[in-house]
């Protein structure tokens, strides 16, 4: 059996892997990152939101590898709260447009420097946090200015496995991905 690895691994430059190797906390936006960025409403006005299942397992793998996961979102949504509870994500900050300040509060709580943090977002409210974090990440369907300032832009779009791609990057850089994938390949 060959060692499993992400097919993207050979395309990740050494400087990106070096930054990723330092990450101990991943903070994510929701709309446009964990979802496709569209807001769906039923005829009764109920909000509907879709989350990618691939992203969920990737986040569980990050936490199993000892990397903290947090969500910082400008909107308040019981659907987001439910999904984060289901995933076991302990740090959820909703209703926060001041994402850099929210990120700094989280850093203080967890006693981590900016260099140990990856932040993933797609629009202007995310830009200060992306620029502040040690590893700023966005998606190809994110706002153009955010893409210009991010350290890495995923190949997958937001809501379509982009978070899982970031998880694979971090797990590869930290030397954890092979051990997490091998049990799935055993006979």
Backbone as a printed PyTorch tensor [residue, N CA C, xyz], in Angstrom:
tensor([[[  0.8390,  -1.1800,   0.0000],
         [  0.0000,   0.0000,   0.0000],
         [  0.8830,   1.2420,   0.0000]],

        [[  0.5600,   2.2230,  -0.8340],
         [  1.3140,   3.4680,  -0.8670],
         [  0.7570,   4.4200,   0.1850]],

        [[  1.5830,   5.3690,   0.5780],
         [  1.1300,   6.3580,   1.5480],
         [  0.0660,   7.2410,   0.9090]],

        [[ -1.0430,   7.4600,   1.5990],
         [ -2.0650,   8.3510,   1.0470],
         [ -1.6080,   9.7950,   1.1540]],

        [[ -1.9710,  10.6050,   0.1860],
         [ -1.6900,  12.0370,   0.2730],
         [ -2.6520,  12.7930,  -0.6270]],

        [[ -2.8800,  14.0300,  -0.2820],
         [ -3.7540,  14.8640,  -1.0890],
         [ -3.1290,  15.0660,  -2.4580]],

        [[ -3.9310,  15.0110,  -3.5280],
         [ -3.3800,  15.2670,  -4.8510],
         [ -2.9080,  16.7080,  -5.0130]],

        [[ -3.3130,  17.5860,  -4.1020],
         [ -2.8730,  18.9760,  -4.1610],
         [ -1.5060,  19.1820,  -3.5200]],

        [[ -1.0570,  18.2100,  -2.7300],
         [  0.1650,  18.3680,  -1.9360],
         [  1.3740,  18.7630,  -2.7690]],

        [[  1.5130,  18.2000,  -3.9500],
         [  2.6900,  18.5170,  -4.7650],
         [  2.6350,  19.9360,  -5.3240]],

        [[  1.4620,  20.5620,  -5.2890],
         [  1.3250,  21.9400,  -5.7760],
         [  1.4990,  22.9870,  -4.6800]],

        [[  1.5540,  22.5530,  -3.4170],
         [  1.6890,  23.5150,  -2.3350],
         [  3.1450,  23.9370,  -2.2210]],

        [[  3.4240,  25.2270,  -2.3530],
         [  4.8150,  25.6840,  -2.2550],
         [  5.3720,  25.5470,  -0.8370]],

        [[  6.6870,  25.4720,  -0.7460],
         [  7.3680,  25.2690,   0.5360],
         [  7.0380,  26.3650,   1.5400]],

        [[  6.9440,  27.6200,   1.0920],
         [  6.6530,  28.7090,   2.0330],
         [  5.2430,  28.5970,   2.6000]],

        [[  4.2950,  28.1160,   1.7960],
         [  2.9340,  27.8970,   2.2850],
         [  2.9140,  26.7620,   3.3080]],

        [[  3.6030,  25.6750,   3.0140],
         [  3.6740,  24.5550,   3.9570],
         [  4.3540,  24.9700,   5.2560]],

        [[  5.3560,  25.8450,   5.1680],
         [  6.0380,  26.3250,   6.3750],
         [  5.0780,  27.1250,   7.2550]],

        [[  4.2790,  28.0070,   6.6540],
         [  3.2880,  28.7630,   7.4300],
         [  2.2430,  27.8180,   8.0190]],

        [[  1.7990,  26.8620,   7.2160],
         [  0.7730,  25.9180,   7.6600],
         [  1.2640,  25.0460,   8.8040]],

        [[  2.5450,  24.7490,   8.8080],
         [  3.1300,  23.8990,   9.8600],
         [  3.0050,  24.5500,  11.2410]],

        [[  2.9430,  25.8730,  11.2980],
         [  2.8640,  26.6070,  12.5640],
         [  1.4470,  26.7160,  13.1230]],

        [[  0.4420,  26.3770,  12.3300],
         [ -0.9510,  26.6330,  12.7150],
         [ -1.4100,  25.6880,  13.8240]],

        [[ -1.9700,  26.3110,  14.8870],
         [ -2.5630,  25.5670,  16.0000],
         [ -4.0300,  25.9270,  16.2140]],

        [[ -4.4980,  26.9340,  15.4530],
         [ -5.8930,  27.3680,  15.5140],
         [ -6.3490,  27.7430,  14.1130]],

        [[ -7.4930,  27.2050,  13.6960],
         [ -8.1300,  27.5910,  12.4420],
         [ -9.4170,  28.3130,  12.7910]],

        [[ -9.5740,  29.5220,  12.2730],
         [-10.8060,  30.2840,  12.4540],
         [-11.4500,  30.4650,  11.0840]],

        [[-12.7480,  30.2170,  11.0180],
         [-13.4650,  30.2100,   9.7470],
         [-14.6730,  31.1340,   9.7740]],

        [[-14.9100,  31.7790,   8.6490],
         [-16.1810,  32.4310,   8.3940],
         [-17.1770,  31.3340,   8.0190]],

        [[-18.4520,  31.6410,   7.9740],
         [-19.4580,  30.6370,   7.6130],
         [-19.9540,  30.8490,   6.1860]],

        [[-20.7150,  31.9230,   5.9590],
         [-21.3360,  32.1420,   4.6560],
         [-20.2710,  32.4420,   3.6030]],

        [[-20.2120,  31.6000,   2.5850],
         [-19.2230,  31.7290,   1.5360],
         [-17.9870,  30.8830,   1.7660]],

        [[-17.8640,  30.3020,   2.9620],
         [-16.7280,  29.4300,   3.2920],
         [-17.2470,  28.0440,   3.6510]],

        [[-18.0100,  27.9520,   4.7230],
         [-18.5970,  26.6700,   5.1260],
         [-19.9020,  26.3950,   4.3870]],

        [[-20.4800,  27.4290,   3.7950],
         [-21.6690,  27.2840,   2.9470],
         [-21.3460,  27.9540,   1.6170]],

        [[-22.2550,  27.8380,   0.6670],
         [-21.9860,  28.4020,  -0.6590],
         [-22.1710,  29.9120,  -0.7240]],

        [[-22.5460,  30.5260,   0.3750],
         [-22.6890,  31.9740,   0.4210],
         [-24.0690,  32.4760,   0.0380]],

        [[-24.9380,  31.5840,  -0.3790],
         [-26.3040,  31.9740,  -0.7170],
         [-27.1690,  31.8640,   0.5220]],

        [[-28.1350,  32.7540,   0.6300],
         [-29.0950,  32.6920,   1.7250],
         [-30.4010,  32.1630,   1.1630]],

        [[-30.8850,  31.0640,   1.7230],
         [-32.1180,  30.4380,   1.2780],
         [-33.1980,  30.6570,   2.3360]],

        [[-34.4050,  30.9850,   1.8840],
         [-35.5090,  31.1800,   2.8030],
         [-36.7200,  30.4040,   2.3020]],

        [[-37.4320,  29.7640,   3.2170],
         [-38.6600,  29.0610,   2.8520],
         [-39.7710,  30.0880,   2.6700]],

        [[-40.9190,  29.6460,   2.1740],
         [-42.0690,  30.5350,   1.9950],
         [-42.5320,  31.1150,   3.3280]],

        [[-42.2360,  30.4140,   4.4150],
         [-42.6080,  30.8990,   5.7460],
         [-41.5600,  31.8430,   6.3280]],

        [[-40.4520,  32.0320,   5.5980],
         [-39.4080,  32.9210,   6.0760],
         [-38.3150,  32.2340,   6.8650]],

        [[-38.3800,  30.9040,   6.9580],
         [-37.3420,  30.1610,   7.6660],
         [-36.0590,  30.1630,   6.8460]],

        [[-34.9560,  30.3790,   7.5180],
         [-33.6550,  30.3500,   6.8530],
         [-33.1980,  28.9070,   6.6710]],

        [[-32.6400,  28.6150,   5.5140],
         [-32.0700,  27.3030,   5.2230],
         [-30.6140,  27.5060,   4.8410]],

        [[-29.7750,  26.5770,   5.2310],
         [-28.3470,  26.7040,   4.9560],
         [-27.7910,  25.3180,   4.7130]],

        [[-26.9390,  25.1880,   3.7120],
         [-26.3160,  23.9060,   3.4200],
         [-24.8500,  23.9130,   3.8030]],

        [[-24.4140,  22.8480,   4.4700],
         [-23.0170,  22.6790,   4.8410],
         [-22.4600,  21.4530,   4.1370]],

        [[-21.2190,  21.5160,   3.7080],
         [-20.5860,  20.4080,   3.0050],
         [-20.0790,  19.3750,   4.0000]],

        [[-20.4900,  18.1470,   3.8200],
         [-20.1260,  17.0640,   4.7420],
         [-18.6190,  16.7840,   4.7120]],

        [[-17.9740,  16.9960,   3.5610],
         [-16.5250,  16.8040,   3.4770],
         [-15.7960,  17.7490,   4.4370]],

        [[-16.2740,  18.9810,   4.5000],
         [-15.6670,  19.9630,   5.4020],
         [-15.7780,  19.5110,   6.8470]],

        [[-16.9360,  18.9570,   7.1990],
         [-17.1640,  18.5290,   8.5780],
         [-16.1750,  17.4790,   9.0370]],

        [[-15.9380,  16.4650,   8.2130],
         [-14.9780,  15.4330,   8.6070],
         [-13.5690,  15.9990,   8.6730]],

        [[-13.2260,  16.8760,   7.7470],
         [-11.9090,  17.5120,   7.7880],
         [-11.6930,  18.2880,   9.0800]],

        [[-12.7170,  18.9900,   9.5460],
         [-12.6010,  19.7440,  10.7950],
         [-12.4570,  18.8030,  11.9830]],

        [[-13.1760,  17.6830,  11.9660],
         [-13.0130,  16.6900,  13.0320],
         [-11.5900,  16.1230,  13.0220]],

        [[-11.0290,  15.9090,  11.8400],
         [ -9.6520,  15.4200,  11.7430],
         [ -8.6640,  16.4470,  12.2930]],

        [[ -8.9010,  17.7270,  12.0080],
         [ -8.0320,  18.7710,  12.5670],
         [ -8.0500,  18.7180,  14.0850]],

        [[ -9.2440,  18.6440,  14.6530],
         [ -9.3510,  18.6250,  16.1120],
         [ -8.7040,  17.3710,  16.6840]],

        [[ -8.8300,  16.2310,  15.9850],
         [ -8.1780,  14.9990,  16.4330],
         [ -6.6620,  15.1300,  16.4080]],

        [[ -6.1510,  15.9810,  15.5260],
         [ -4.7110,  16.2140,  15.4230],
         [ -4.2450,  17.2970,  16.4020]],

        [[ -5.1550,  17.8300,  17.2180],
         [ -4.7790,  18.8170,  18.2260],
         [ -4.8370,  20.2600,  17.7590]],

        [[ -5.4360,  20.5120,  16.6180],
         [ -5.5810,  21.8840,  16.1180],
         [ -6.9500,  22.4070,  16.5370]],

        [[ -6.9740,  23.5580,  17.1800],
         [ -8.2260,  24.1750,  17.6190],
         [ -8.9860,  24.6920,  16.4030]],

        [[-10.3150,  24.6720,  16.4870],
         [-11.1680,  25.1860,  15.4220],
         [-12.1490,  26.1790,  16.0250]],

        [[-12.3070,  27.2970,  15.3300],
         [-13.2420,  28.3340,  15.7580],
         [-14.0120,  28.8430,  14.5520]],

        [[-15.1790,  29.3870,  14.8040],
         [-15.9910,  29.9920,  13.7620],
         [-16.3230,  31.4120,  14.2000]],

        [[-16.0660,  32.3570,  13.2930],
         [-16.3790,  33.7660,  13.5370],
         [-17.2450,  34.2260,  12.3680]],

        [[-18.4840,  34.5850,  12.6550],
         [-19.4080,  34.9520,  11.5890],
         [-20.1490,  36.2410,  11.9090]],

        [[-20.4310,  37.0040,  10.8760],
         [-21.1380,  38.2650,  11.0410],
         [-22.6260,  38.0910,  11.2910]],

        [[-23.1640,  36.9630,  10.8950],
         [-24.5880,  36.7040,  11.0630],
         [-24.8270,  35.8340,  12.2910]],

        [[-26.0500,  35.8790,  12.7660],
         [-26.4820,  34.9840,  13.8390],
         [-27.4540,  33.9830,  13.2330]],

        [[-27.2040,  32.7210,  13.4750],
         [-28.0540,  31.7010,  12.8860],
         [-28.1210,  30.4780,  13.7980]],

        [[-29.3360,  30.0520,  14.1450],
         [-29.4510,  28.8200,  14.9300],
         [-28.9630,  27.6040,  14.1340]],

        [[-29.0210,  27.6690,  12.8050],
         [-28.5220,  26.5740,  11.9780],
         [-27.0080,  26.4430,  12.1160]],

        [[-26.3290,  27.5710,  12.1450],
         [-24.8720,  27.5530,  12.3330],
         [-24.5350,  27.0080,  13.7090]],

        [[-25.2710,  27.4530,  14.7210],
         [-25.0320,  26.9580,  16.0790],
         [-25.2180,  25.4460,  16.1540]],

        [[-26.2610,  24.9490,  15.5260],
         [-26.5330,  23.5030,  15.5300],
         [-25.4220,  22.7360,  14.8210]],

        [[-24.9790,  23.2230,  13.6780],
         [-23.9180,  22.5240,  12.9360],
         [-22.6150,  22.5030,  13.7300]],

        [[-22.2680,  23.6080,  14.3620],
         [-21.0240,  23.6530,  15.1360],
         [-21.1110,  22.7370,  16.3570]],

        [[-22.2810,  22.6560,  16.9800],
         [-22.4790,  21.7100,  18.0860],
         [-22.3120,  20.2780,  17.5970]],

        [[-22.9070,  19.9670,  16.4470],
         [-22.8000,  18.6150,  15.8830],
         [-21.3490,  18.2410,  15.6070]],

        [[-20.5400,  19.2130,  15.1830],
         [-19.1270,  18.9550,  14.8750],
         [-18.2330,  18.9960,  16.1120]],

        [[-18.7600,  19.4890,  17.2080],
         [-17.9580,  19.5930,  18.4290],
         [-17.0060,  20.7740,  18.4140]],

        [[-17.3540,  21.8210,  17.6690],
         [-16.5190,  23.0230,  17.5990],
         [-16.8590,  23.9110,  18.7920]],

        [[-15.9050,  24.1010,  19.6990],
         [-16.2100,  24.7900,  20.9510],
         [-16.2330,  26.3150,  20.8630]],

        [[-15.6120,  26.8790,  19.8490],
         [-15.4850,  28.3380,  19.7670],
         [-16.3460,  28.8720,  18.6280]],

        [[-17.5150,  29.4200,  18.9670],
         [-18.4300,  29.9970,  17.9870],
         [-18.7190,  31.4310,  18.3900]],

        [[-18.3680,  32.3450,  17.5110],
         [-18.6010,  33.7690,  17.7480],
         [-19.5160,  34.2650,  16.6280]],

        [[-20.7950,  34.4860,  16.9550],
         [-21.7680,  34.9320,  15.9630],
         [-22.0600,  36.4140,  16.1390]],

        [[-22.5300,  37.0360,  15.0470],
         [-22.8710,  38.4600,  15.0860],
         [-21.6520,  39.3500,  15.1960]],

        [[-20.5190,  38.9080,  14.6380],
         [-19.2640,  39.6520,  14.7610],
         [-18.7790,  40.1310,  13.3890]],

        [[-19.0260,  41.3730,  13.0860],
         [-18.4810,  41.9730,  11.8570],
         [-17.0230,  42.3760,  12.0540]],

        [[-16.6190,  42.5620,  13.3190],
         [-15.2510,  42.9580,  13.6750],
         [-14.3890,  41.6950,  13.8240]],

        [[-14.1660,  41.0260,  12.7190],
         [-13.5660,  39.6950,  12.7830],
         [-12.1210,  39.7000,  13.2690]],

        [[-11.3790,  40.7320,  12.9720],
         [-10.0010,  40.8000,  13.4830],
         [-10.0210,  40.9280,  15.0080]],

        [[-10.8870,  41.7610,  15.5370],
         [-10.9910,  41.9330,  16.9890],
         [-11.4670,  40.6290,  17.6320]],

        [[-12.4410,  39.9820,  17.0200],
         [-12.9170,  38.6910,  17.5330],
         [-11.7780,  37.6720,  17.5210]],

        [[-10.9900,  37.6750,  16.4600],
         [ -9.8500,  36.7660,  16.3640],
         [ -8.8270,  37.0600,  17.4600]],

        [[ -8.5700,  38.3300,  17.7180],
         [ -7.6260,  38.7030,  18.7760],
         [ -8.1360,  38.2760,  20.1510]],

        [[ -9.4330,  38.3860,  20.3810],
         [-10.0120,  37.9240,  21.6500],
         [ -9.8070,  36.4180,  21.8130]],

        [[-10.0130,  35.6940,  20.7340],
         [ -9.8170,  34.2490,  20.7420],
         [ -8.3490,  33.8970,  20.9950]],

        [[ -7.4550,  34.6390,  20.3710],
         [ -6.0190,  34.4310,  20.5730],
         [ -5.6410,  34.6380,  22.0330]],

        [[ -6.2000,  35.6660,  22.6410],
         [ -5.9220,  35.9350,  24.0540],
         [ -6.4380,  34.7940,  24.9290]],

        [[ -7.6440,  34.3160,  24.6310],
         [ -8.2360,  33.2150,  25.3930],
         [ -7.3850,  31.9570,  25.3020]],

        [[ -6.9060,  31.6620,  24.0870],
         [ -6.1340,  30.4370,  23.8630],
         [ -4.6240,  30.6460,  23.9970]],

        [[ -4.2180,  31.8770,  24.2690],
         [ -2.8030,  32.2240,  24.4320],
         [ -1.9720,  31.7720,  23.2250]],

        [[ -2.3320,  32.3120,  22.0610],
         [ -1.6380,  31.9690,  20.8160],
         [ -1.2340,  33.2260,  20.0770]],

        [[ -0.0680,  33.1990,  19.4460],
         [  0.3370,  34.3390,  18.6210],
         [ -0.3380,  34.2670,  17.2490]],

        [[ -0.3580,  35.3860,  16.5430],
         [ -0.9690,  35.4360,  15.2170],
         [ -0.3400,  34.4220,  14.2660]],

        [[  0.9460,  34.1680,  14.3980],
         [  1.6360,  33.2290,  13.5150],
         [  1.1040,  31.8070,  13.6280]],

        [[  0.4030,  31.4950,  14.7190],
         [ -0.1300,  30.1450,  14.9390],
         [ -1.5820,  30.0160,  14.4860]],

        [[ -2.0700,  31.0230,  13.7580],
         [ -3.4840,  31.0440,  13.3890],
         [ -3.6650,  31.0930,  11.8810]],

        [[ -4.6030,  30.2880,  11.3970],
         [ -5.0780,  30.3810,  10.0160],
         [ -6.4890,  30.9460,  10.0770]],

        [[ -6.7550,  31.9190,   9.2340],
         [ -8.1050,  32.4750,   9.1420],
         [ -8.5680,  32.3220,   7.7030]],

        [[ -9.8060,  31.8480,   7.5230],
         [-10.3660,  31.6390,   6.1940],
         [-11.6640,  32.4190,   6.0500]],

        [[-11.6880,  33.3180,   5.0750],
         [-12.8720,  34.1220,   4.8060],
         [-12.9410,  34.4970,   3.3430]],

        [[-14.0510,  35.1400,   2.9510],
         [-14.2610,  35.4060,   1.5330],
         [-14.6350,  36.8360,   1.1730]],

        [[-14.8930,  37.7030,   2.1670],
         [-15.3720,  39.0390,   1.8140],
         [-14.6910,  40.0990,   2.6750]],

        [[-15.0030,  41.3430,   2.4160],
         [-14.3030,  42.4580,   3.0600],
         [-14.2930,  42.4060,   4.5890]],

        [[-15.3810,  42.0100,   5.2750],
         [-15.2920,  41.9280,   6.7330],
         [-14.2230,  40.9360,   7.2150]],

        [[-13.8360,  39.9850,   6.3650],
         [-12.8160,  38.9980,   6.7040],
         [-11.3910,  39.4970,   6.4430]],

        [[-11.2490,  40.5030,   5.6050],
         [ -9.9280,  40.9250,   5.1530],
         [ -8.9740,  41.3160,   6.2850]],

        [[ -9.3750,  42.1130,   7.2760],
         [ -8.4340,  42.4170,   8.3570],
         [ -7.9380,  41.1740,   9.0980]],

        [[ -8.8080,  40.2010,   9.3130],
         [ -8.4070,  38.9620,   9.9990],
         [ -7.4870,  38.1270,   9.1120]],

        [[ -7.7720,  38.0800,   7.8220],
         [ -6.9210,  37.3460,   6.8800],
         [ -5.5170,  37.9500,   6.8670]],

        [[ -5.4320,  39.2650,   6.8560],
         [ -4.1260,  39.9430,   6.8190],
         [ -3.3800,  39.8180,   8.1430]],

        [[ -4.1110,  39.6900,   9.2390],
         [ -3.5160,  39.6140,  10.5740],
         [ -2.9940,  38.2200,  10.9050]],

        [[ -3.7300,  37.1990,  10.4690],
         [ -3.3820,  35.8170,  10.8100],
         [ -2.0630,  35.4060,  10.1570]],

        [[ -1.4290,  34.4210,  10.7650],
         [ -0.1910,  33.8920,  10.2080],
         [ -0.3830,  33.2540,   8.8490]],

        [[ -1.5940,  32.7150,   8.6040],
         [ -1.9380,  32.1120,   7.3240],
         [ -3.3440,  32.5710,   6.9570]],

        [[ -3.4340,  33.4330,   5.9530],
         [ -4.7210,  33.9370,   5.4790],
         [ -5.1640,  33.1450,   4.2590]],

        [[ -6.3990,  32.6320,   4.3040],
         [ -6.8910,  31.7500,   3.2490],
         [ -8.2460,  32.2520,   2.7560]],

        [[ -8.4720,  32.1080,   1.4570],
         [ -9.7580,  32.4510,   0.8690],
         [-10.1390,  31.4110,  -0.1750]],

        [[-11.2090,  31.7000,  -0.8970],
         [-11.7580,  30.7850,  -1.8950],
         [-11.8330,  31.4910,  -3.2470]],

        [[-11.8700,  30.7210,  -4.3490],
         [-11.8730,  31.3510,  -5.6660],
         [-13.1170,  32.1810,  -5.9560]],

        [[-14.2200,  31.9200,  -5.2590],
         [-15.4180,  32.7250,  -5.4410],
         [-15.5120,  33.8530,  -4.4120]],

        [[-14.4090,  34.1280,  -3.7130],
         [-14.3600,  35.2390,  -2.7710],
         [-14.1410,  36.5540,  -3.5010]],

        [[-14.2910,  37.6360,  -2.7740],
         [-14.1160,  38.9710,  -3.3430],
         [-12.6760,  39.1540,  -3.8150]],

        [[-12.4950,  39.8240,  -4.9390],
         [-11.1810,  39.9390,  -5.5830],
         [-10.1180,  40.5240,  -4.6610]],

        [[-10.4410,  41.5210,  -3.8530],
         [ -9.4410,  42.1360,  -2.9840],
         [ -8.9930,  41.1690,  -1.8890]],

        [[ -9.9020,  40.3500,  -1.4250],
         [ -9.5610,  39.3370,  -0.4300],
         [ -8.5970,  38.3260,  -1.0550]],

        [[ -8.8810,  37.9090,  -2.2840],
         [ -7.9890,  36.9610,  -2.9710],
         [ -6.5840,  37.5530,  -3.1380]],

        [[ -6.5010,  38.8440,  -3.3980],
         [ -5.1910,  39.4930,  -3.5700],
         [ -4.3560,  39.4870,  -2.2960]],

        [[ -5.0020,  39.5140,  -1.1380],
         [ -4.2770,  39.6160,   0.1340],
         [ -4.0950,  38.2900,   0.8600]],

        [[ -4.7580,  37.2450,   0.4100],
         [ -4.6450,  35.9470,   1.0780],
         [ -3.3170,  35.2720,   0.7310]],

        [[ -2.8220,  34.4790,   1.6680],
         [ -1.6240,  33.6710,   1.4170],
         [ -1.9410,  32.4970,   0.5030]],

        [[ -3.1990,  32.0400,   0.5550],
         [ -3.5840,  30.8660,  -0.2320],
         [ -5.0470,  30.9910,  -0.6300]],

        [[ -5.3410,  30.6510,  -1.8710],
         [ -6.7120,  30.5650,  -2.3670],
         [ -6.9480,  29.1190,  -2.7580]],

        [[ -7.9370,  28.4940,  -2.1520],
         [ -8.2250,  27.0810,  -2.4230],
         [ -8.6460,  26.8930,  -3.8770]],

        [[ -8.5560,  25.6680,  -4.3420],
         [ -9.0920,  25.3390,  -5.6600],
         [-10.6040,  25.1470,  -5.5840]],

        [[-11.0730,  24.5630,  -4.4790],
         [-12.5070,  24.3430,  -4.2830],
         [-13.1840,  25.6520,  -3.8800]],

        [[-14.4110,  25.8340,  -4.3350],
         [-15.1910,  27.0110,  -3.9580],
         [-15.7270,  26.8650,  -2.5420]],

        [[-16.0740,  27.9920,  -1.9480],
         [-16.6890,  27.9860,  -0.6320],
         [-17.9720,  27.1790,  -0.6460]],

        [[-18.1470,  26.3170,   0.3600],
         [-19.3180,  25.4590,   0.4340],
         [-19.2080,  24.2020,  -0.4120]],

        [[-18.0950,  24.0510,  -1.1120],
         [-17.8910,  22.9060,  -2.0050],
         [-16.5820,  22.1840,  -1.7130]],

        [[-16.2110,  22.1160,  -0.4320],
         [-15.0120,  21.3840,  -0.0380],
         [-13.7820,  22.2440,   0.1870]],

        [[-13.9270,  23.5530,   0.1760],
         [-12.7790,  24.4410,   0.3860],
         [-12.1950,  24.2750,   1.7890]],

        [[-13.0460,  24.1220,   2.7840],
         [-12.5620,  23.9390,   4.1560],
         [-11.7860,  22.6280,   4.2550]],

        [[-12.2700,  21.5780,   3.6010],
         [-11.5660,  20.2910,   3.6240],
         [-10.1880,  20.4280,   2.9730]],

        [[-10.1080,  21.2140,   1.9200],
         [ -8.8210,  21.4500,   1.2670],
         [ -7.8470,  22.1200,   2.2370]],

        [[ -8.3250,  23.1140,   2.9850],
         [ -7.4820,  23.7520,   3.9970],
         [ -7.0840,  22.7360,   5.0650]],

        [[ -8.0210,  21.9110,   5.4900],
         [ -7.7140,  20.8800,   6.4900],
         [ -6.6110,  19.9510,   5.9890]],

        [[ -6.7170,  19.5040,   4.7470],
         [ -5.6850,  18.6330,   4.1690],
         [ -4.3300,  19.3300,   4.1230]],

        [[ -4.3350,  20.6130,   3.7790],
         [ -3.0810,  21.3830,   3.7590],
         [ -2.4430,  21.3900,   5.1470]],

        [[ -3.2330,  21.7130,   6.1570],
         [ -2.7010,  21.8100,   7.5230],
         [ -2.2610,  20.4490,   8.0500]],

        [[ -3.0510,  19.4220,   7.7580],
         [ -2.7020,  18.0760,   8.2200],
         [ -1.4720,  17.5350,   7.5020]],

        [[ -1.3210,  17.8630,   6.2310],
         [ -0.1190,  17.4760,   5.4830],
         [  1.1010,  18.1850,   6.0520]],

        [[  0.9910,  19.4920,   6.2430],
         [  2.1160,  20.2810,   6.7550],
         [  2.5480,  19.8070,   8.1330]],

        [[  1.5860,  19.3970,   8.9600],
         [  1.8930,  18.9370,  10.3110],
         [  2.2590,  17.4670,  10.3900]],

        [[  2.2340,  16.7730,   9.2520],
         [  2.5990,  15.3620,   9.2320],
         [  1.5290,  14.4310,   9.7770]],

        [[  0.2670,  14.8680,   9.7810],
         [ -0.8190,  14.0770,  10.3630],
         [ -1.7000,  13.3710,   9.3370]],

        [[ -1.7020,  13.8340,   8.0950],
         [ -2.6990,  13.3440,   7.1400],
         [ -2.5750,  11.8430,   6.8790]],

        [[ -1.3660,  11.3570,   6.6450],
         [ -1.2020,   9.9290,   6.3470],
         [ -1.7780,   9.0510,   7.4510]],

        [[ -1.4910,   9.3750,   8.6960],
         [ -1.9820,   8.5630,   9.8170],
         [ -3.5140,   8.6180,   9.9150]],

        [[ -4.1030,   9.7460,   9.5470],
         [ -5.5580,   9.8630,   9.6110],
         [ -6.2520,   9.1380,   8.4630]],

        [[ -5.5790,   9.0220,   7.3230],
         [ -6.1870,   8.3710,   6.1580],
         [ -5.9290,   6.8630,   6.0980]],

        [[ -4.8230,   6.4220,   6.6520],
         [ -4.4310,   5.0060,   6.5490],
         [ -5.5030,   4.0320,   7.0430]],

        [[ -6.1870,   4.2950,   8.1640],
         [ -7.1980,   3.3220,   8.6100],
         [ -8.3090,   3.0770,   7.5810]],

        [[ -8.5750,   4.0690,   6.7410],
         [ -9.6190,   3.9040,   5.7260],
         [ -9.1510,   3.0180,   4.5640]],

        [[ -7.8560,   2.7980,   4.4750],
         [ -7.2850,   2.0140,   3.3680],
         [ -6.9430,   0.5810,   3.7630]],

        [[ -7.0850,   0.2520,   5.0360],
         [ -6.7500,  -1.0950,   5.5020],
         [ -7.8080,  -2.0750,   5.0290]],

        [[ -7.3820,  -3.3070,   4.7130],
         [ -8.3340,  -4.3120,   4.2150],
         [ -9.3320,  -4.7500,   5.2800]]])
